[in-house]
Amino acid sequence: MKLKYLSLSIITALTLVGCGGGGSDSTYQGTDSGSAEENKDFQQWHYFEIEAGYAVNEPIEFVHNIITLDQGNVYVQDDSPTPDNDIFVTQDGVYQELGPKNSQYGYLVGTGSLDNLVFTHKPYSPVGSTGLVFTTNFKKIDLSGKNALATLESRDQWDIANNSISNISAQRLAYYNSIKDLTFPAGAYCLQNSIHSNNQENLYLYTSDKSDEKFAFDGYAARFAQNDTHIFKKTYKDTIAYLESDDGTDADATYGAAEYKGDYYGAGRYLKGVEYSLAQYIQEQKGKLSSTLTEAERKLAIEEIETLNNECSWYNDTAAQFMQNSMKL
């Protein structure tokens, strides 16, 4: 999941560092240093996610990772046994989600800063590339007295509150019921990703499963050779990609397969500019509502979608300590 910890927690679920088999299961760690964003040289933030628990006998995981900004370097603690280390390429650069591991803070993921709720991130490059920059505009949310589950799984929390639970697995429902009434203490707050953008078009190469990617690559290449107007060939540094467009336009050619230095990957293309906007995503979800809904049903559906405004990306120490103590499995 692209830059998940550093930027987005909803873009590919959002697009956005290493999304392996679960995250840290460590006890709470934090600086307890007051208002983190006021310290420009050292900050720590916390990322949480409720994973799995959808299928029968699939255990739920309560993932906790720590993002550290120290003297211009950015680190992510990921204790997964084999965290994904996906690659992304531009026309003249190659980058990886995870760099060398620091014994104290985890993996180096590049350089960056958080200033006035704007996070600027230059990702780690194993070959010294420097051109790609990601920018995330955050919104600060006071969590004092607010429902904790709503900041992680807003739509599920809304469904429970409105007794609409048919689509929630039994395992998740049992866990949700055990935490559904938890509210944050005073001093808790979070940062919500509002807009995530880049300064260069980039191609994201998924390393988690390459078993069928050569087959997929060859299939796309054959369709391109047959002049299929929905397949576009793109070249990036040391990379050839074939990308599919649902509507036949270049701008919509956003997914497919790629060959990078003899290996094959699933690929996602991100055009230069805004990669994700929460407001736009919410509008898109509203636009997908069925025209057959009654006025009352549409009103409830819109209310559920708008709960996405409650979700958080990074939590401060006060919020994180509460979540670790109260929500950890």
Secondary structure, 3 states (H helix, E strand, C coil): CCCCCCCCCCCCCCCCCCCCCCCECCCCCCCCCCCHHHCCCEEEEEEEEEEECCCCCCCEEEEEEEEEEECCEEEEECCCCCCCCCEEECCCCEEECCCCEECCCEEEEEEEEEECCEEEEEECCCCCCCCCCEEEEEEEEECCCCECHHHCCHHHHHHHHCCCCCCCCHHHHHHHHHHCCCECCCCCEEEEEEEEEECCCEEEEECCCCCCHHHHHHHHHHHHHCCCCCEEEEEECCEEEEEEECCCCHHHEEEEEEEECCEEEEEEEECCEEEEEHHHHHHHHHHCCCCCCCHHHHHHHHHHHHHHHHCCCEECHHHHHHHHHHHCC
